[in-house]
Amino acid sequence: MRVMVTGGTGFAGSHSVRAFVSAGHSVRLLVRDPAKVRRVFDPHGIGIPEADVIAGDITDADSVERAMAGCDAVFHGAALVEMKRKMAAKVLATNRRGVELVVGGAVKRGLPSIVYVSSMSVFFVPGCGPLHLDMPIAPGTTAYAQSKAEAEHTIRRWQAEGAPIRASYPTGIIGPDDPGLSEANQAVYTFLKQTGVNTSSGFQIVDVRDLAALHVALLELPSGPHRYAAAGPMHTWPETYRILDDVTGKWIWRFPMPGPLFRALGTVGDWIKHVYDFSFPLSRDAMEFATRWPGTSAERTTRELGIPFRDAHATYADTLRWLYEAGHLSARQVGKLAAPPARA
Ligand SMILES: NC(=O)c1ccc[n+]([C@@H]2O[C@H](COP(=O)([O-])OP(=O)(O)OC[C@H]3O[C@@H](n4cnc5c(N)ncnc54)[C@H](OP(=O)(O)O)[C@@H]3O)[C@@H](O)[C@H]2O)c1
């Protein structure tokens, strides 16, 4: 298939592009910065012809049209993920318009396969039970969460009308080769660079490579709308730090903090943002996720599509090794992962 891709120079998007190409599909990328395409794909030996790199924006109808022309499938992985207060209106407007133009445009054209990246967090409300795809959509308390919730309502409406939209629902996406440091990778980086916090509930990750494999499977489904979760096993915070200890062979610093105190700090972070706006996710919303995540299961994804979700040890080891090799973390911080692999 010829797949029009948004977000191809981002984390989930770049891995999905690599997986689409490995599966024999060709891609047409709509990107804000064409120079970034070579930076992201050259190290992996993937050459994207210049004619298949369209400079533009998901909010610009003309560039979306140009990128979609001649394609028979669409992957919409772009979203503005930004936590600064002053960016709230832009986040809402960008993500809303992106879904309208990219997913809506593909629906209007009658394309047979449209893949959209949603989020498992669209179902989360503090105190809820384990998350699943038939739960009500939560309204969201930040502009980003609201934009994902709004998109979810729109997608569901089109799916109900029969549009072949296949949505993935990832938990925190972790893995190597992240062109920026996206949200969940940033959290892991912070645990190693500074410190972690041992609190209630836990951290549920999905390996970006498993998510990319799911996107290939969704792209290739023969017909109809579909929704599938993308998640590895749920690990409590103490389990998560033990895994990080295991893979690095070191003690990762963490201090205990009860969930209610951590959430109160998040509220303080929200107040501070009124005076000094910052992107770091110290907010009530982020602390609710960190301390009350109820977990979810992607067992149906594995059973029906044959997509396994790898063990968190492997994901964390590869991610930390890459954070070291890319210069984000020092040899001291990643411990034994800095050593070159032993020769057979
Ligand atoms: N990271 C997570 O843990 C997580 C969890 C659940 C769901 N998700 C969802 O997964 C998707 C991908 O997220 P990610 O973590 O891979 O984020 P990311 O690395 O920040 O990638 C976002 C991509 O969107 C592009 N983009 C942003 N605004 C754009 C615009 N106006 N026009 C064109 N492109 C634009 C970015 O372009 P540039 O390359 O130019 O920056 C980037 O390629 C998003 O829909 C996100 O909501 C992420």
Ligand as a Chemical Component Dictionary entry (heavy atoms), coordinates in Angstrom:
data_LIG
# 
_chem_comp.id                   LIG 
_chem_comp.type                 NON-POLYMER 
_chem_comp.pdbx_formal_charge   0 
_chem_comp.three_letter_code    LIG 
# 
loop_
_chem_comp_atom.comp_id 
_chem_comp_atom.atom_id 
_chem_comp_atom.alt_atom_id 
_chem_comp_atom.type_symbol 
_chem_comp_atom.charge 
_chem_comp_atom.model_Cartn_x 
_chem_comp_atom.model_Cartn_y 
_chem_comp_atom.model_Cartn_z 
_chem_comp_atom.pdbx_ordinal 
LIG N1  N1  N 0  4.307  9.162  23.964 1  
LIG C1  C1  C 0  3.363  8.505  24.625 2  
LIG O1  O1  O 0  3.620  7.940  25.699 3  
LIG C2  C2  C 0  1.949  8.395  24.046 4  
LIG C3  C3  C 0  1.004  7.627  24.734 5  
LIG C4  C4  C 0  -0.281 7.479  24.192 6  
LIG C5  C5  C 0  -0.589 8.078  22.977 7  
LIG N2  N2  N 1  0.348  8.821  22.327 8  
LIG C6  C6  C 0  -0.014 9.410  21.008 9  
LIG O2  O2  O 0  0.900  8.924  20.036 10 
LIG C7  C7  C 0  1.015  9.856  18.964 11 
LIG C8  C8  C 0  2.480  10.107 18.693 12 
LIG O3  O3  O 0  3.072  10.628 19.880 13 
LIG P1  P1  P 0  4.656  10.615 20.105 14 
LIG O4  O4  O 0  4.892  10.269 21.507 15 
LIG O5  O5  O -1 5.310  9.855  19.033 16 
LIG O6  O6  O 0  4.952  12.179 19.966 17 
LIG P2  P2  P 0  6.081  12.978 19.214 18 
LIG O7  O7  O 0  7.365  12.222 19.198 19 
LIG O8  O8  O 0  6.039  14.352 19.808 20 
LIG O9  O9  O 0  5.531  13.037 17.737 21 
LIG C9  C9  C 0  4.515  13.917 17.348 22 
LIG C10 C10 C 0  4.651  14.163 15.863 23 
LIG O10 O10 O 0  3.612  15.061 15.478 24 
LIG C11 C11 C 0  4.184  16.026 14.612 25 
LIG N3  N3  N 0  3.407  17.258 14.659 26 
LIG C12 C12 C 0  3.050  18.004 15.736 27 
LIG N4  N4  N 0  2.336  19.070 15.348 28 
LIG C13 C13 C 0  2.245  18.997 13.999 29 
LIG C14 C14 C 0  1.647  19.829 13.018 30 
LIG N5  N5  N 0  0.985  20.950 13.352 31 
LIG N6  N6  N 0  1.740  19.458 11.711 32 
LIG C15 C15 C 0  2.437  18.332 11.357 33 
LIG N7  N7  N 0  3.019  17.506 12.245 34 
LIG C16 C16 C 0  2.929  17.853 13.552 35 
LIG C17 C17 C 0  5.591  16.228 15.137 36 
LIG O11 O11 O 0  6.382  16.835 14.152 37 
LIG P3  P3  P 0  7.957  17.143 14.325 38 
LIG O12 O12 O 0  8.643  15.828 14.022 39 
LIG O13 O13 O 0  8.217  18.214 13.364 40 
LIG O14 O14 O 0  8.150  17.547 15.768 41 
LIG C18 C18 C 0  5.982  14.791 15.451 42 
LIG O15 O15 O 0  6.460  14.168 14.293 43 
LIG C19 C19 C 0  0.237  11.090 19.408 44 
LIG O16 O16 O 0  -1.041 11.046 18.811 45 
LIG C20 C20 C 0  0.090  10.915 20.910 46 
LIG O17 O17 O 0  -1.087 11.533 21.381 47 
LIG C21 C21 C 0  1.618  9.002  22.816 48 
# 
loop_
_chem_comp_bond.comp_id 
_chem_comp_bond.atom_id_1 
_chem_comp_bond.atom_id_2 
_chem_comp_bond.value_order 
_chem_comp_bond.pdbx_ordinal 
LIG N1  C1  SING 1  
LIG C1  O1  DOUB 2  
LIG C1  C2  SING 3  
LIG C2  C3  SING 4  
LIG C2  C21 DOUB 5  
LIG C3  C4  DOUB 6  
LIG C4  C5  SING 7  
LIG C5  N2  DOUB 8  
LIG N2  C6  SING 9  
LIG N2  C21 SING 10 
LIG C6  O2  SING 11 
LIG C6  C20 SING 12 
LIG O2  C7  SING 13 
LIG C7  C8  SING 14 
LIG C7  C19 SING 15 
LIG C8  O3  SING 16 
LIG O3  P1  SING 17 
LIG P1  O4  DOUB 18 
LIG P1  O5  SING 19 
LIG P1  O6  SING 20 
LIG O6  P2  SING 21 
LIG P2  O7  DOUB 22 
LIG P2  O8  SING 23 
LIG P2  O9  SING 24 
LIG O9  C9  SING 25 
LIG C9  C10 SING 26 
LIG C10 O10 SING 27 
LIG C10 C18 SING 28 
LIG O10 C11 SING 29 
LIG C11 N3  SING 30 
LIG C11 C17 SING 31 
LIG N3  C12 SING 32 
LIG N3  C16 SING 33 
LIG C12 N4  DOUB 34 
LIG N4  C13 SING 35 
LIG C13 C14 SING 36 
LIG C13 C16 DOUB 37 
LIG C14 N5  SING 38 
LIG C14 N6  DOUB 39 
LIG N6  C15 SING 40 
LIG C15 N7  DOUB 41 
LIG N7  C16 SING 42 
LIG C17 O11 SING 43 
LIG C17 C18 SING 44 
LIG O11 P3  SING 45 
LIG P3  O12 DOUB 46 
LIG P3  O13 SING 47 
LIG P3  O14 SING 48 
LIG C18 O15 SING 49 
LIG C19 O16 SING 50 
LIG C19 C20 SING 51 
LIG C20 O17 SING 52 
# 
